[in-house]
Amino acid sequence: ERRLVAGPGRAEQAVAGANLEILSISLERQNDIGGEIQEAQLMLSEVTERIVVNFPHLNTNRGIERRLDAKYGDTNLRISGFVTTDESGENITYSRRTADDGDIVIRIGDPNEYVTGRQVYVINYTIGHAMVGVPGRQEIYLDVNGTGWLQPFGEVTATLTVDPSLSGRLLGEQACYRGLAG
């Protein structure tokens, strides 16, 4: 198990006067390959994101949008099975759409109710193709918070747990990037 921390930092694409502040985003990802490892085998990842947000203004926001990369290069990550709750496990209304570039956008919150103050959004989903092929190897792709936010982050953390049958085959290489994409 490895814990990567990139923060406290501010996203470079933050805009002045944003109507909310993202206090933290944390992601836990459990990878399971199931069965014997094969070169092109699909790897499932069960993901839990916990996003803590402060909405300082009344009658301004109804929730958040979370944008997820649906592809890595030419590989469809096969993201599905969304469940959104608050920190106590109560379901929160959400809608899903596909952006023009193919990314998945989850809008979380009741479209008829405003939220204020500290809110916690928990998003669970499955990545059906979590291991992607690159020249000469396969990689576990993990885009913790993405680039689809206009607000700064107080803290970003990620925990990746790898199936024990795979851990002995890892190269011991990892990378963590921060800032704008590209």
Residue pairs with C-beta under 8 A, 6 or more apart in sequence:
1 159
1 160
1 161
1 162
2 159
2 160
2 174
3 157
3 158
3 159
4 144
4 157
4 158
4 160
4 174
4 176
5 155
5 156
5 157
5 158
6 144
6 156
6 157
6 176
6 178
7 24
7 153
7 154
7 155
7 156
7 157
8 153
8 154
8 155
9 153
9 156
9 178
10 152
10 153
11 149
11 151
11 152
11 153
12 179
12 180
13 147
13 149
13 150
13 180
14 150
14 151
14 152
15 150
15 151
18 150
18 151
18 152
19 55
19 56
19 57
19 60
19 61
20 53
20 54
20 55
20 56
20 61
20 64
20 151
21 53
21 54
21 56
21 151
21 152
21 154
22 51
22 52
22 53
22 149
22 151
22 152
22 153
22 154
23 52
23 53
23 54
23 118
23 154
23 155
24 50
24 51
24 52
24 153
24 154
24 155
24 156
24 157
25 49
25 50
25 51
25 52
25 144
25 145
25 153
25 155
25 156
25 157
26 49
26 50
26 155
26 156
26 157
26 158
26 159
27 47
27 48
27 49
27 50
27 142
27 144
27 145
27 157
27 158
27 159
28 47
28 48
28 158
28 159
28 161
29 45
29 46
29 47
29 48
29 127
29 130
29 142
29 158
29 159
29 160
29 161
30 45
30 46
30 161
31 43
31 44
31 45
31 130
31 131
31 140
31 160
31 161
31 162
31 163
31 166
32 43
32 44
32 45
32 46
32 163
33 41
33 43
33 44
33 131
33 163
33 165
33 166
34 44
34 163
35 41
37 165
37 166
37 169
39 138
40 133
41 131
42 78
42 128
42 129
42 130
42 131
43 129
43 130
43 131
43 140
43 166
44 126
44 127
44 128
44 130
45 126
45 127
45 130
45 140
46 124
46 126
47 123
47 124
47 125
47 126
47 127
48 122
48 123
48 124
49 66
49 121
49 122
49 123
49 124
50 87
50 120
50 121
50 122
51 64
51 66
51 120
51 121
51 122
51 123
52 118
52 119
52 120
52 121
53 64
53 118
53 119
53 120
53 121
54 117
54 118
54 119
55 61
55 115
55 116
55 117
55 119
56 116
56 117
57 116
58 114
58 116
59 114
60 114
61 109
61 114
61 115
61 116
62 109
62 110
62 111
62 112
62 113
62 114
62 115
63 92
63 107
63 108
63 109
63 110
63 115
63 119
63 121
64 107
64 108
64 109
64 121
65 105
65 106
65 107
65 108
65 148
66 105
66 106
66 108
66 121
66 123
66 148
67 99
67 103
67 104
67 105
67 106
67 146
67 148
67 149
68 79
68 103
68 104
68 105
68 106
68 125
68 143
68 146
69 77
69 103
69 143
69 146
70 76
70 77
70 79
70 98
70 102
70 103
70 104
71 77
71 102
72 132
72 141
73 132
73 134
75 129
75 132
75 133
76 129
77 127
77 128
77 129
77 130
77 132
77 141
78 127
78 128
78 129
79 104
79 125
79 126
79 127
79 128
80 125
80 126
80 128
81 124
81 125
81 126
82 94
82 96
82 106
82 123
82 124
82 125
83 91
83 123
83 124
83 125
84 91
84 92
84 93
84 94
84 106
84 108
84 121
84 122
84 123
84 124
85 91
85 92
85 121
85 122
85 124
86 92
86 119
86 120
86 121
86 122
87 120
87 122
89 122
92 108
92 109
92 110
92 121
93 108
93 109
93 110
93 111
94 106
94 107
94 108
94 109
95 106
95 107
96 104
96 105
96 106
96 107
97 104
97 105
97 107
98 104
98 105
99 105
103 148
105 148
106 123
108 121
108 123
109 115
130 140
130 141
131 138
131 139
131 140
131 141
132 138
132 139
132 140
132 141
133 139
137 171
140 160
140 162
142 158
142 160
144 156
144 157
144 158
145 153
145 156
147 180
147 181
162 170
